[in-house]
Amino acid sequence: MFDLESLLSHGFVAGRRIALDIASHALQAVDPYGAVLRHAEVRGGRLSIDDDTFDLARFERIYIVGGGKACYPQAVAVEQLLGDRITDGFISVKRGQLAPFMQRMGRLKRIRVAESAHPVPDAASLQAGREILAIAGRVTGGDLLICLTSGGTSAQVIAPVEGISMPDKALVNRLMVHSGADITEIMTVRGHLSRIKNGQLAAQLHGATTITLAVSDEKTDSLMWNTDWMTPNGTTPADAVRIAKAYAVWERMPESVRRYLSSHEGSTPPPAATPALHQYMVVKTRELFDAATGRAAQLGLTPLPLTSLLSGESREVGRVLAAVAREVAHSGQPVAPPCALIATGETSVRLTNGGAGEGGPNQELAAGVCLELEADANIAVLALDTDGSDGPTDVAGALTDGTTPLRAAQAGVDLPACLNEHSVSRALSAAGDAVITGPTGTNVNDLVAIVVLPDAA
C-alpha cells in the first residue's frame, strides 16, 4: 500500500518506518469487506447479523443500495453472502475508485455501480440519487432492502429538495467543506436540503424490512450520524441556518437555499426510524484508534493514546502535537521515548482567501508538525486520511520529520509559503513526503501517528 522505497529513502528513517507499520496494521483492522463477513453470515437460508436472524425465504425480493468510499468492499461481501438472491442493487463510489476496486476485488455481478464526485457533488451524484429513489419506489412491505453506508455518501448521492438545483447544492457543499465546520455541522446543513438524508429515505420504503450496514467516519461512532439515509439526526432547518451564519457562509449561499431554509425554520425534526429498520455498525472508527495503539505496543513502544476526537484547524493542531512530541523528547513526560503518540479524528482547513492550491487537512497537519521540529529531532509524524484521498487530492496524507522543510527548500519549494497558500501537496511531493496509497477500500477517521525515539536511535 505504501511506497516504502520512496518514503524510507530519506529523513528520520527509523521513526518513519515505525509510523508506516502502525498505519498499515490500523488500516487492516478497519477493512469493510472482512468486517461485513465477521458480522454477518448466511446459513440454512437465514441471514444472521450480530444477534439478529432474518429468514430469507419470507422476502419476495432483496435490494441493495449504497454510497460512500467504503461501499464497494461492503457490496462485494454482501454479494458473496447473498449471491443470486439479490434482485437488484445500485451503489455509487467516488470517481476514480472503480477501476482499482475491480482490479483488486473483481466485478460486482448483481449490484450496479457508478462513480460520482467527492467532496463536491456533480451530475453523476444527482443521477445516483435518482437511482436510489427509483429502487425505493419499487420496494414493498414484503421485500428486504440492505443499505451500505460510509463516508462520502452525502456528496456521491444527492437528491435536492424541490427548487434547489444541482449547482446550488454543489456550491453549498463547497462553502461548508471550506468553512472549517465540523463534519456533523456540514451534514446538518446538507441534510435539510435533501429528499433522502436526515432519515428521509426510510420514510419512502413502504414498510420494507431494512438493514443498514455502516462504516463509521464520525468521531464518536454515533449510529445517528453514520446512517444518514435512515436515521433523523434531531436537527432542524433553523440549526442549518445558525451553522451557516456561524461560519460566515450564509450570505454566500445561493438565494434558493437561503429562501428554502428560512421558510422552513419553524419545522420540527423528522420522526424516528420505524420498527422494520435494523442498523449495524460493522466498522467503528474507534477500532482504528485501538489498532494503532495496540500495534505501537507490539513494536515495543510505549503508546500514548492522545484522543479519538481530534478536531480543529489542521496546521494549528499540528503545532500543538509537535509541542507534545518535543516535550516527550525533552523531558520524558508524559511518557519517555521510545513511544508513539496516537490520535484519530478529523481536523479541518478553513479557506479565508476564497481559493487554494492542492492540499488537505492531513497534509497541513503534518506540515504544521515538521515546521516546529529541529532537523535532527528523532521525531516522525504520519497524518493519513484512511480512504486514501486527503481533501480534493490523490494524496492520502504526509509522512514528515524535521528534515522535510529543508528537502522542500532544496527542491526549490517554500513549505511555509505553501502552507499559507493551502497548497502543501506541491511542497510535500517535492520533499518526497507525500503519501500515495490509492483507494484503500475503507473510510473511517483520519489517523495521526507520531513516533519519538531516544537520541541513540
Secondary structure, DSSP 4 states (H G I P E B T S, - for coil): ---HHHHTSSSSHHHHHHHHHHHHHHHHHT-HHHHHHHHEEEETTEEEETTEEEEGGG-S-EEEEEESTTHHHHHHHHHHHHGGG--EEEEEEETT-HHHHHHHH---SSSEEEEE-SSS--HHHHHHHHHHHHHHHH--TT-EEEEEE-TTHHHHS--BPTT--HHHHHHHHHHHHTTT--HHHHHHHHHTTBSSTTTTTGGGSTT-EEEEEEE--STT--HHHH-TTTS--S--HHHHHHHHHHTT-GGGS-HHHHHHHHHTTTPPPPPPPPTTEEEEEEE-HHHHHHHHHHHHHHTT-EEEEEEEEE-SBHHHHHHHHHHHHHHHHHH--SSPSSEEEEEEE--B----SS---S--HHHHHHHHHHTTS-TT-SEEEEEE-TTS--TTSS--EEEEETTHHHHHHHTT--HHHHHHTT-HHHHHHHHT-EE-----S----EEEEEEE--TT-
